[in-house]
């Protein structure tokens, strides 16, 4: 269905030149979405795949089993869309104090994404609804250090921003003027809370993502926060018990198409093509996540068999590696409450069984990774290790 633009243009003077800023209409779309048979079937498949993924996560012996790496995968992928060069391996090494100097700023940016997502999830568990206050708090954590630290963290912008180009006059897209934001954001918050209409969770997440990206309400971090909101919405709506869906993989693999769909919604009102693209991403990434989880569970079981007859400390270290696949001798020493030599011996035991691999190649600040576990994660996601 072709609706025409889903907003109006306001011409204003910014930095001494005339700028046409786009002000979106409030949600829901008008006329209503045309959910034809194909979209209905795709929506059903998406819910089915999410149900399988959520069911798998609920059957895990420890709910934290995949959360450590899944949350970090989403952080890496979302930040890579914005141009960071750090990988999941870089982030994991950063968390054991071994960040490559050249990547330190990129890795810090990704680690702030992890902190922001975990803060948002904890707020939801404490009963806080998704609201503008929570969005500001999350954004403040997202920009708590690194390149965006001076871009008014935690505050909605009070000046004009733009996407692409060197100035608003040659930008690819110019979001609404700052004075339009309070009313538009208040309407978005009401829509999230099912006012004026109740909206199914997946469709709501898809619509809210576009609207947030169009409003671009902060000076920095809008893209990462907009993608993070998808996960938070699905958890808040009860579709996912754990944040095991990482749609940033789908958006990164099809980056040009992702931005094209966002612009087609704004300029042509083509919500249905965006929904199809979004739901196809849910089906693909949820299915891949389920398959990855099963393969990891099989790996953990097989490796447990290979560890028959080893010390209790080696078994405990293997348990820890299932939650966090990177370790140093100092960390093992503290975790297992062993002496430094005993911790080193425990690591060597797992290394001799082909479970751990040393990746730094140095005599100091050495880091070991659960290589096969990371390889399985890499195989699906094309992430660099």
C-alpha positions as CSV (number, residue, x, y, z in Angstrom):
1,X,0.0,0.0,0.0
2,X,1.4,3.4,-1.0
3,X,0.4,6.1,1.5
4,X,2.8,8.8,0.6
5,X,5.1,10.5,3.1
6,X,4.5,9.5,6.8
7,X,5.2,13.1,7.9
8,X,5.6,16.7,6.9
9,X,8.6,18.8,6.1
10,X,9.4,22.0,8.1
11,X,11.8,24.5,6.6
12,X,14.0,26.3,9.0
13,X,17.3,28.1,9.0
14,X,20.1,26.1,10.5
15,X,23.8,27.2,10.4
16,X,22.8,30.0,8.0
17,X,21.1,27.8,5.3
18,X,17.6,26.6,4.7
19,X,17.0,23.1,5.9
20,X,13.9,20.8,5.3
21,X,13.5,18.7,8.5
22,X,11.1,15.8,8.5
23,X,8.5,15.6,11.2
24,X,6.8,12.1,11.4
25,X,3.1,11.6,12.1
26,X,2.4,9.8,15.3
27,X,1.9,6.0,15.4
28,X,0.0,3.9,14.5
29,X,0.2,4.3,10.7
30,X,-2.8,5.7,8.9
31,X,-4.4,4.1,7.0
32,X,-3.8,1.0,9.1
33,X,-1.2,-1.6,8.1
34,X,-2.2,-4.0,5.3
35,X,-1.3,-7.3,6.8
36,X,-1.9,-9.6,3.8
37,X,-1.8,-13.4,3.9
38,X,2.0,-13.4,3.3
39,X,2.7,-11.0,6.1
40,X,0.4,-12.9,8.5
41,X,2.2,-16.1,7.7
42,X,5.6,-14.5,8.2
43,X,4.3,-13.0,11.5
44,X,3.2,-16.4,12.6
45,X,6.6,-17.9,11.7
46,X,8.4,-15.2,13.6
47,X,6.4,-15.9,16.8
48,X,7.0,-19.6,16.3
49,X,10.8,-19.2,16.1
50,X,10.8,-16.8,19.0
51,X,8.8,-19.4,21.0
52,X,11.3,-22.1,20.2
53,X,14.2,-19.9,21.2
54,X,12.5,-18.8,24.4
55,X,11.6,-22.4,25.2
56,X,15.2,-23.4,24.8
57,X,16.4,-20.7,27.1
58,X,13.9,-21.7,29.8
59,X,15.2,-25.3,29.7
60,X,18.9,-24.3,30.3
61,X,20.3,-25.6,33.6
62,X,21.5,-22.1,34.3
63,X,19.6,-19.1,32.7
64,X,22.9,-17.2,32.5
65,X,24.4,-19.9,30.2
66,X,24.3,-17.9,27.0
67,X,23.4,-14.4,28.2
68,X,27.0,-13.3,28.7
69,X,28.0,-13.9,25.1
70,X,24.6,-13.1,23.5
71,X,24.4,-9.7,25.0
72,X,27.9,-9.0,24.0
73,X,27.3,-10.2,20.4
74,X,24.4,-7.8,20.1
75,X,26.6,-5.0,21.4
76,X,29.4,-5.8,18.9
77,X,27.1,-6.1,15.9
78,X,25.1,-3.0,16.7
79,X,28.3,-0.9,17.2
80,X,29.8,-2.3,14.0
81,X,26.8,-0.8,12.1
82,X,28.0,2.5,13.4
83,X,31.5,1.9,12.2
84,X,33.4,0.5,15.2
85,X,36.1,-2.0,14.3
86,X,36.1,-4.1,17.5
87,X,35.1,-7.8,17.5
88,X,33.6,-10.0,20.1
89,X,37.1,-11.3,20.9
90,X,38.3,-7.7,21.5
91,X,35.5,-7.1,23.9
92,X,36.0,-10.3,25.8
93,X,39.7,-9.5,26.1
94,X,38.9,-6.0,27.2
95,X,36.9,-7.4,30.1
96,X,40.0,-9.3,31.3
97,X,42.1,-6.1,31.0
98,X,43.9,-6.9,27.7
99,X,42.4,-4.4,25.2
100,X,44.6,-3.8,22.1
101,X,45.6,-0.2,22.4
102,X,44.6,0.7,18.8
103,X,41.0,-0.6,19.5
104,X,40.6,0.7,23.1
105,X,38.1,3.5,22.2
106,X,36.0,1.2,20.0
107,X,36.0,-1.5,22.6
108,X,35.0,1.0,25.3
109,X,32.0,2.1,23.1
110,X,30.9,-1.5,22.8
111,X,31.3,-2.2,26.5
112,X,29.1,0.8,27.3
113,X,26.4,-0.8,25.1
114,X,26.6,-3.9,27.2
115,X,26.2,-1.8,30.4
116,X,23.2,0.1,28.9
117,X,21.4,-3.1,27.8
118,X,22.0,-4.8,31.1
119,X,20.8,-1.6,33.0
120,X,17.6,-1.6,30.9
121,X,16.9,-5.3,31.5
122,X,17.4,-4.8,35.2
123,X,15.0,-1.9,35.2
124,X,12.4,-4.0,33.5
125,X,12.9,-6.8,36.0
126,X,12.4,-4.2,38.8
127,X,9.0,-3.3,37.3
128,X,9.9,-0.1,35.5
129,X,8.0,0.3,32.2
130,X,9.6,1.4,28.9
131,X,9.3,5.1,29.2
132,X,11.1,8.3,28.2
133,X,12.9,8.4,31.6
134,X,14.2,4.9,31.1
135,X,15.3,5.8,27.5
136,X,17.3,8.8,28.8
137,X,18.9,6.7,31.5
138,X,19.9,4.0,29.1
139,X,21.3,6.5,26.6
140,X,23.3,8.2,29.4
141,X,25.0,4.8,30.1
142,X,25.5,4.2,26.4
143,X,27.5,7.5,26.1
144,X,29.1,7.4,29.6
145,X,32.6,7.4,28.0
146,X,34.4,7.5,24.7
147,X,33.4,9.5,21.6
148,X,29.9,10.4,22.7
149,X,30.7,11.5,26.2
150,X,30.4,15.2,25.3
151,X,27.2,14.9,23.4
152,X,24.8,15.7,26.3
153,X,24.4,12.1,27.6
154,X,20.9,11.4,29.0
155,X,19.4,14.5,27.5
156,X,17.1,14.9,24.5
157,X,18.8,17.2,22.0
158,X,18.1,20.9,22.0
159,X,19.6,21.5,18.6
160,X,19.2,20.2,15.0
161,X,21.1,17.1,14.0
162,X,21.3,15.3,10.7
163,X,22.2,11.9,9.1
164,X,24.8,11.7,6.4
165,X,26.5,14.7,4.8
166,X,28.8,17.3,6.3
167,X,26.0,19.7,7.3
168,X,22.2,19.8,7.4
169,X,22.0,21.3,3.9
170,X,23.6,18.3,2.2
171,X,22.4,15.6,4.6
172,X,20.8,12.4,3.5
173,X,18.1,12.9,6.2
174,X,17.2,15.7,8.6
175,X,15.2,14.6,11.7
176,X,12.6,16.9,13.3
177,X,13.6,20.3,14.8
178,X,14.3,20.0,18.5
179,X,11.1,22.0,19.5
180,X,9.0,19.2,17.9
181,X,10.5,16.4,20.0
182,X,8.6,16.7,23.3
183,X,5.2,16.2,21.7
184,X,6.4,13.5,19.3
185,X,8.2,11.6,22.0
186,X,5.2,11.7,24.3
187,X,3.1,10.2,21.6
188,X,5.7,7.5,21.0
189,X,5.6,6.7,24.7
190,X,1.8,6.4,24.7
191,X,2.0,4.1,21.7
192,X,4.4,1.8,23.5
193,X,1.8,1.7,26.3
194,X,-0.9,0.7,23.8
195,X,-2.5,4.2,23.5
196,X,-4.4,4.8,21.3
197,X,-4.5,1.1,20.2
198,X,-3.1,-2.2,21.4
199,X,-0.5,-3.5,19.1
200,X,1.1,-7.0,18.9
201,X,4.6,-7.1,20.3
202,X,6.5,-7.8,17.1
203,X,4.7,-5.2,15.1
204,X,5.0,-2.7,17.9
205,X,8.8,-3.3,18.0
206,X,9.1,-2.8,14.3
207,X,7.1,0.4,14.2
208,X,8.7,1.9,17.3
209,X,12.2,1.2,15.9
210,X,11.5,3.2,12.7
211,X,9.8,6.0,14.6
212,X,12.7,6.3,17.1
213,X,15.2,6.4,14.2
214,X,13.2,9.0,12.5
215,X,13.0,11.2,15.5
216,X,16.7,10.8,16.3
217,X,16.1,12.4,19.7
218,X,19.7,12.5,20.9
219,X,22.9,14.1,19.6
220,X,24.6,10.7,19.6
221,X,23.8,7.0,20.1
222,X,20.4,7.0,18.3
223,X,21.1,4.0,16.1
224,X,22.5,1.8,18.9
225,X,19.7,2.8,21.2
226,X,17.0,2.2,18.6
227,X,18.2,-1.3,18.0
228,X,18.6,-1.9,21.8
229,X,14.9,-0.9,22.2
230,X,13.8,-3.8,20.0
231,X,15.3,-6.3,22.5
232,X,13.9,-4.4,25.5
233,X,10.4,-4.2,24.0
234,X,10.3,-7.9,23.2
235,X,11.4,-8.7,26.8
236,X,8.9,-6.1,28.3
237,X,6.1,-7.6,26.3
238,X,6.9,-11.1,27.4
239,X,7.8,-12.4,24.0
240,X,11.3,-13.2,25.2
241,X,12.3,-14.1,28.8
242,X,16.0,-13.5,28.0
243,X,17.6,-11.2,25.5
244,X,18.7,-13.9,23.1
245,X,17.6,-12.3,19.8
246,X,20.2,-10.1,18.1
247,X,18.6,-8.4,15.1
248,X,21.7,-6.2,14.6
249,X,23.2,-9.2,12.7
250,X,20.3,-9.0,10.1
251,X,20.6,-5.2,9.9
252,X,24.4,-5.3,9.5
253,X,24.4,-8.0,6.8
254,X,21.8,-6.0,4.8
255,X,22.9,-2.5,5.9
256,X,22.0,-0.7,2.6
257,X,18.6,-2.4,2.5
258,X,18.0,-1.6,6.2
259,X,18.5,2.2,5.6
260,X,16.6,2.0,2.3
261,X,13.5,0.6,4.1
262,X,13.7,3.2,6.8
263,X,13.7,5.9,4.2
264,X,10.9,4.3,2.1
265,X,8.7,4.3,5.2
266,X,9.3,8.0,5.6
267,X,9.0,9.1,2.0
268,X,6.5,6.6,0.7
269,X,4.7,5.2,3.7
270,X,5.8,1.7,2.8
271,X,5.4,0.1,6.2
272,X,4.6,-3.3,4.9
273,X,7.9,-3.8,3.1
274,X,9.7,-2.7,6.3
275,X,7.6,-5.2,8.3
276,X,8.5,-8.0,5.9
277,X,12.2,-7.2,6.1
278,X,12.0,-6.9,9.9
279,X,10.1,-10.2,10.4
280,X,12.4,-12.1,8.0
281,X,15.2,-10.9,10.2
282,X,13.4,-12.2,13.3
283,X,12.8,-15.6,11.7
284,X,16.4,-15.9,10.5
285,X,18.2,-14.7,13.6
286,X,15.9,-16.6,16.1
287,X,16.4,-19.8,14.1
288,X,20.1,-19.3,14.0
289,X,20.2,-18.5,17.7
290,X,18.3,-21.7,18.5
291,X,20.6,-23.8,16.4
292,X,23.7,-22.1,17.9
293,X,22.4,-22.8,21.4
294,X,21.8,-26.5,20.7
295,X,25.3,-26.8,19.2
296,X,26.9,-25.2,22.3
297,X,25.0,-27.4,24.6
298,X,26.2,-30.4,22.7
299,X,29.8,-29.1,22.8
300,X,29.6,-28.6,26.6
301,X,28.3,-32.1,27.1
302,X,31.0,-33.6,24.8
303,X,33.8,-31.7,26.5
304,X,32.5,-32.8,29.9
305,X,33.0,-36.3,28.8
306,X,36.5,-35.5,27.6
307,X,37.3,-34.2,31.1
308,X,36.6,-37.5,32.8
309,X,39.1,-38.0,35.6
310,X,40.3,-34.4,35.9
311,X,40.4,-32.5,39.1
312,X,37.3,-30.8,40.6
313,X,38.9,-27.4,40.0
314,X,39.2,-28.2,36.3
315,X,35.5,-29.2,36.1
316,X,34.6,-26.0,37.9
317,X,36.6,-23.9,35.5
318,X,34.8,-25.6,32.6
319,X,31.5,-24.6,34.2
320,X,32.7,-21.0,34.3
321,X,33.8,-21.1,30.7
322,X,30.3,-22.0,29.6
323,X,29.1,-18.7,31.1
324,X,32.2,-16.7,30.1
325,X,34.5,-18.2,27.5
326,X,37.6,-16.2,28.3
327,X,39.9,-16.6,31.3
328,X,43.3,-15.5,32.8
329,X,45.3,-17.2,35.5
330,X,44.6,-14.4,37.9
331,X,40.8,-14.7,37.2
332,X,41.0,-18.5,37.6
333,X,42.9,-18.0,40.9
334,X,40.2,-15.8,42.3
335,X,37.3,-17.8,40.9
336,X,38.5,-21.2,42.1
337,X,40.2,-19.9,45.3
338,X,43.5,-21.5,44.3
339,X,47.1,-20.5,44.5
340,X,48.5,-18.9,41.4
341,X,50.5,-22.1,40.5
342,X,47.5,-24.3,41.0
343,X,45.3,-22.0,38.9
344,X,47.9,-22.2,36.1
345,X,48.0,-25.9,36.4
346,X,44.2,-26.1,36.1
347,X,44.2,-24.0,32.9
348,X,47.0,-26.2,31.5
349,X,44.8,-29.2,32.1
350,X,42.0,-27.8,30.0
351,X,44.5,-26.6,27.4
352,X,46.0,-30.1,27.1
353,X,42.5,-31.5,26.5
354,X,42.0,-29.1,23.6
355,X,39.4,-27.0,25.3
356,X,41.3,-23.9,26.1
357,X,43.7,-22.0,23.7
358,X,46.1,-19.2,24.6
359,X,45.5,-16.3,22.2
360,X,47.9,-13.5,23.3
361,X,51.2,-15.4,22.6
362,X,53.0,-13.5,25.4
363,X,54.5,-14.4,28.7
364,X,52.6,-11.8,30.6
365,X,48.9,-11.0,30.8
366,X,48.2,-14.2,29.0
367,X,44.6,-14.9,27.9
368,X,42.9,-18.2,27.2
369,X,39.7,-18.7,25.3
370,X,37.2,-21.5,24.9
371,X,38.0,-21.7,21.2
372,X,35.4,-24.2,20.0
373,X,32.7,-22.3,21.8
374,X,33.7,-19.0,20.1
375,X,34.1,-20.8,16.7
376,X,30.5,-21.9,16.9
377,X,29.4,-18.4,17.6
378,X,31.6,-17.1,14.8
379,X,30.4,-19.6,12.2
380,X,26.8,-18.3,12.4
381,X,27.5,-14.6,12.7
382,X,30.6,-14.0,10.6
383,X,32.1,-12.2,13.5
384,X,35.9,-11.7,13.5
385,X,37.9,-13.4,16.3
